Amino acid sequence: MSSITESAKAWLSIGGRIWIGPDNRLGSMISADRLFSLKLSDEEAERRMAISRAYNVTEDEHAATVATLVREYGQPTANCFILWQEA
């Protein structure tokens, strides 16, 4: 599970968010600006894209474990989501 946790935390570190919705579905998103900003060096943009690709695979292959992590580390929101994001 540590590689799953590491992948999720890396995703959060670049501005990603992971949640469980009121319908109990796992979801995630990141602002395109966090990946494609012209302010990023080529190296940083590639590093962030690699993290994004790795997290997408992690979420696809280990959704139940990621959902457990969201329940453990996330915070409930007013609209009945559990949201895990970097503070």
C-alpha positions as CSV (number, residue, x, y, z in Angstrom):
1,M,0.0,0.0,0.0
2,S,2.9,2.4,0.5
3,S,3.4,2.9,-3.3
4,I,-0.3,3.6,-3.6
5,T,-0.1,6.1,-0.7
6,E,3.1,7.6,-2.3
7,S,1.4,8.0,-5.6
8,A,-1.7,9.7,-4.1
9,K,0.4,12.0,-2.0
10,A,2.6,13.0,-5.0
11,W,-0.7,13.8,-6.9
12,L,-1.8,16.0,-4.0
13,S,1.6,17.7,-3.8
14,I,1.1,19.1,-7.3
15,G,-2.4,20.4,-6.6
16,G,-4.5,17.3,-7.3
17,R,-7.6,16.6,-5.3
18,I,-9.2,13.2,-4.6
19,W,-12.7,12.8,-3.3
20,I,-15.6,10.4,-2.6
21,G,-18.9,11.9,-3.6
22,P,-22.3,11.5,-2.0
23,D,-23.0,8.7,-4.5
24,N,-19.9,6.9,-2.9
25,R,-17.9,7.3,-6.2
26,L,-14.2,8.0,-6.2
27,G,-13.1,11.0,-8.2
28,S,-10.1,13.2,-8.8
29,M,-9.1,16.3,-10.6
30,I,-6.3,18.8,-11.1
31,S,-6.4,22.3,-12.6
32,A,-4.8,22.2,-16.1
33,D,-2.8,25.2,-15.0
34,R,-0.9,22.9,-12.5
35,L,0.3,20.8,-15.4
36,F,0.5,23.1,-18.4
37,S,1.4,26.5,-17.1
38,L,3.9,28.4,-19.2
39,K,5.6,29.4,-15.9
40,L,6.8,25.8,-15.4
41,S,10.2,24.7,-16.7
42,D,10.1,21.8,-19.2
43,E,11.5,19.5,-16.5
44,E,8.9,20.5,-13.9
45,A,6.1,20.1,-16.4
46,E,7.3,16.6,-17.3
47,R,7.7,15.7,-13.7
48,R,4.2,16.7,-13.0
49,M,2.9,14.9,-16.0
50,A,4.7,11.7,-14.9
51,I,3.1,12.1,-11.4
52,S,-0.3,12.6,-13.1
53,R,0.1,9.5,-15.3
54,A,1.2,7.4,-12.4
55,Y,-1.7,8.5,-10.2
56,N,-4.2,7.8,-13.0
57,V,-2.9,4.2,-13.2
58,T,-3.0,3.9,-9.4
59,E,-6.6,5.1,-9.2
60,D,-7.6,2.8,-12.0
61,E,-5.9,-0.3,-10.6
62,H,-6.4,0.4,-6.8
63,A,-9.6,2.4,-6.5
64,A,-10.7,0.6,-3.3
65,T,-7.4,1.3,-1.6
66,V,-7.4,5.0,-2.7
67,A,-11.0,5.3,-1.4
68,T,-9.8,4.0,1.9
69,L,-7.1,6.6,2.0
70,V,-9.6,9.3,1.2
71,R,-11.8,8.2,4.1
72,E,-8.8,8.1,6.4
73,Y,-7.1,11.4,5.4
74,G,-9.9,13.4,3.8
75,Q,-12.2,16.0,5.3
76,P,-16.0,16.0,5.0
77,T,-17.4,19.0,3.1
78,A,-20.8,20.7,3.5
79,N,-22.1,19.1,0.4
80,C,-21.5,15.5,1.6
81,F,-18.2,14.9,-0.1
82,I,-15.0,13.6,1.5
83,L,-12.2,15.6,0.1
84,W,-8.5,14.9,0.4
85,Q,-6.2,17.7,-0.7
86,E,-2.9,19.1,0.4
87,A,-3.4,21.8,3.0
